[in-house]
Amino acid sequence: MISNTIEDIKGFLSDNSIKPSIQRVKIYQFLLNNKIHPTADEIYNRLNAELITLSKTTVYNTLHLFVDKGVVQPIHIEGNEVRYDADFSQHAHFKCNGCGMVYDLHLNLNIQNISELKNFEVKDIQVLMSGLCDRCSNINPIH
């Protein structure tokens, strides 16, 4: 896992053939520091005050570049809602239908034992669960 210092992020982006502009570095740093699986709009809204030259177009283009270069993964939640995750460890996601938060779930996703995938080449695994988180289920218990 990469550290969240400006210099380390600049080096990491350069190592992945991405020119480390201040906007790109700050967007990547935000993803590392905020494990909230943000949307592009959430990233823009949080960084806009700090980077007054930042535009929504820059955020969208940067996220597409990060995905293309394999340093960020898109998480397709519902419909056309896309969130972004810089964590490439093997994990699943849980979206709370109450508060909208997306949580990481560290599961053992051993696909080697799935006989139906014997001759398949798996490139990506995305597991998404939904329901109510513990906080929301205490507020709105299911009867």
C-alpha positions in Angstrom: 0.0 0.0 0.0 1.3 3.4 -0.9 1.7 6.1 1.7 -0.3 9.2 1.5 2.5 11.8 1.4 2.7 14.1 -1.6 6.1 12.9 -2.6 5.2 9.2 -2.5 2.0 9.9 -4.5 4.0 11.8 -7.1 6.4 8.9 -7.4 3.6 6.4 -7.6 1.8 8.3 -10.3 5.0 8.7 -12.3 5.8 5.0 -11.9 2.4 4.3 -13.5 2.9 6.7 -16.4 0.7 9.5 -15.0 2.0 13.0 -15.0 1.7 14.0 -11.3 -0.1 17.4 -11.5 -1.2 18.9 -8.2 -4.9 18.1 -9.1 -4.1 14.5 -9.8 -1.9 14.1 -6.6 -4.7 15.7 -4.4 -7.4 13.5 -6.0 -5.3 10.4 -5.4 -4.4 11.5 -1.8 -8.1 12.1 -1.1 -8.9 8.5 -2.2 -6.2 7.1 0.0 -7.2 9.2 3.0 -11.0 8.7 2.7 -12.1 5.1 2.5 -15.7 6.3 1.7 -15.8 5.1 -1.9 -16.6 8.6 -3.2 -18.3 9.5 -6.4 -16.6 12.0 -8.7 -19.0 14.7 -7.5 -18.1 14.0 -3.9 -14.4 14.3 -4.7 -15.0 17.6 -6.5 -17.2 19.0 -3.6 -14.6 18.1 -1.0 -11.5 19.4 -2.9 -13.0 22.5 -4.6 -12.3 24.8 -1.7 -8.7 23.7 -1.5 -8.0 23.6 -5.2 -9.8 26.7 -6.6 -8.7 25.8 -10.2 -10.3 22.4 -9.9 -13.2 21.6 -12.3 -15.7 18.7 -12.4 -14.3 17.9 -15.8 -10.8 17.6 -14.3 -12.0 15.2 -11.6 -13.9 13.0 -14.1 -11.0 13.0 -16.5 -8.5 12.2 -13.7 -10.6 9.3 -12.4 -11.0 7.9 -15.9 -7.2 8.1 -16.3 -6.6 6.5 -13.0 -9.0 3.6 -13.9 -7.3 3.2 -17.3 -3.8 3.1 -15.7 -5.1 0.6 -13.1 -4.4 2.7 -10.0 -8.1 3.1 -9.0 -11.0 0.7 -9.5 -14.5 1.8 -10.2 -17.3 0.3 -8.1 -20.6 0.1 -9.9 -23.2 0.3 -7.2 -26.6 0.9 -8.6 -27.7 2.1 -12.1 -25.1 4.5 -13.3 -23.7 5.4 -9.8 -19.9 4.9 -9.9 -17.7 5.2 -6.9 -14.0 4.9 -6.7 -11.6 2.8 -4.6 -7.8 3.0 -4.4 -7.7 -0.2 -2.3 -6.8 -3.2 -4.5 -6.8 -5.7 -1.7 -9.2 -8.5 -2.2 -12.5 -7.3 -0.6 -16.2 -7.0 -1.2 -18.5 -4.0 -0.6 -21.7 -3.5 1.5 -24.0 -0.5 0.7 -26.4 0.6 3.4 -29.8 1.3 1.9 -30.4 3.6 4.9 -27.5 6.0 5.1 -25.9 5.3 1.7 -22.5 4.5 3.0 -20.4 1.8 1.3 -18.3 -0.4 3.6 -15.3 -2.6 2.8 -15.8 -6.3 3.7 -12.7 -8.4 3.9 -13.9 -11.8 2.7 -12.0 -14.9 1.6 -12.9 -14.8 -2.1 -11.0 -17.9 -3.1 -12.3 -18.6 -6.7 -9.9 -21.5 -7.3 -12.5 -23.9 -5.7 -15.2 -22.9 -8.1 -15.4 -25.7 -10.6 -17.4 -23.7 -13.1 -14.5 -21.3 -13.5 -11.9 -24.0 -14.2 -11.0 -22.9 -17.7 -11.9 -19.2 -17.2 -9.4 -16.3 -16.9 -10.9 -14.1 -14.2 -9.8 -10.5 -14.5 -12.0 -8.8 -12.0 -14.3 -9.8 -9.1 -16.8 -7.4 -7.6 -19.0 -8.5 -4.8 -21.7 -6.0 -3.6 -24.1 -6.7 -0.8 -26.8 -4.3 0.4 -29.1 -3.9 3.3 -28.9 -1.8 6.5 -25.7 -1.2 8.4 -25.7 -1.7 12.2 -26.3 2.0 12.9 -29.3 2.2 10.5 -30.8 -1.2 11.6 -30.8 0.1 15.2 -32.7 3.2 14.1 -35.1 1.3 11.7 -35.3 -2.3 12.9 -36.7 -4.8 10.5 -39.9 -6.4 11.7 
